[in-house]
Amino acid sequence: MKQPVFPPDSAKPIAPYTPAILANGTLYLSGQIALDEAGNLHMGDIATETRQVMDNLGKLLKAAGMDYEHLVKITILLSDMSLYAAVNEVYGSYFSAVPPAREAYAVKGLPRGVNVEISGIAVK
């Protein structure tokens, strides 16, 4: 059985998807972009954008009774690989122990012209 996760303090989805689905102790996190709870984009610089994305993931994790340490797999989509090091610097600060497995790709385009989108899988 799958349970949708919609934190009350998160942005509404901008397309027909569920922000996260909890199924059998595994949380599947849809790709998050730098939208705040009011639906405003935070794209001042790549560090600001990445922090908003990671905070959005944190809200989804918290709503499912988890935290960043429950993440086992992450996918990072970038508008350009030149952003890789700056994204890694912010991303890495969210993990105190073993970071999750992951991959990072540059793609042709991301929703709303953002520079980073992150999705993941977490296990309780």
N, C-alpha and C positions, 0 to 999 in steps of 0.2 A: 504494500500500500504506500502511495506517495502522498506527502503532506507539503503543500505550498508554504513558503516562508515569505511574508510581506511585513518587514519591520515598519512600524508606524512613523518612524523618524527618517524614512528614506524617500528618495525621489520615486515617483510613479514610473513604471516602465514606459519607454518611448515607442514600443512596438508590442505585438502580441506574444509575450513570453512571461514566464514567472521568474522573479529575481533569483530564487533558489528553491530547490526541491529536496526534501528530506525523505529518504527511502531506506529502510532497514539499517539505520544508524549511519548512513552515508549521506552527506550533504553535497549536492551538485550546485555550484554557484555559477549563474550566468555571467557573461562578460560585463564588467562594470566599467563605466567611464566616469569622468570627473563631474558628475551632476550632484549638487547638494539636494537637501530635502525639499527645497522650493523649486527645484528644476533648473537652477542656474548653473552654467558651466564655470569651472574654476581652471582657467588655462593661462594664468599669468606667466608661468614658466614651467618647465617639465617637472621640477621638484614639487611645486604646488599641485600640479595636475596629478602626479603619482600619489602624493599624500591623500588627496581626495578619493582617488580610486581605492587605495588601501583602506582608508577609513570606511568607505562604502562596503567593502568586503567584510570588515570588522563588524559592522552593524548586522549584516546577514548572519555571520557566525554567531554573534551574541544572541540573536533572536532564536537560533536553533540550539542554544545552550552550549556553544563551543567558543573557541578563541583561535588565534593564529597558529598555535601549536598543534591544532587538530588538522591543519592543512597537510595533505599528502601529495598533491599534484597541482601545479599552476601552469597556465598558459598565458604568456605575455605577448600581446600584439602591439607593434610599434609602427608609427608612420615613417620612421627612418632609423636605421641601425646606428646612426651617429648619436642617438639618444640613449643607447644601451647602458653606458657607464653611469650616467646621471640617474636613470631609472633604478639601476642596481643599488646605488648608494642609498636611496630612500627606501626601496623595497627591503633591503637587507636589515634595516633598522627595526623592522617589525617582528624579527625572529630572535629569540634569546637562546634557543637550543638548535636543534637540527632543522635547517630550512627544508621546505618540501622539494620533491623532484619537480623539474620544470623545463620548459622550452620557451624560447623567445624568437619571434619572427618579425620581419618588416613586411608590411602588406601595402597594397596599392592605396587603400583608403579605409577609414574607420568612421563609425557613425558620428554625425554632427561635426566632422572635421577635427576630432580630437587626435592627440598624439600617442595615447596609450590606452589600451583596454586589457583588463586582466580577468580571467575566469579561473575556477579552481574546483577541486574536490577535497572535502574534509571528511574524516571518519571519527566517530565518537569512540 
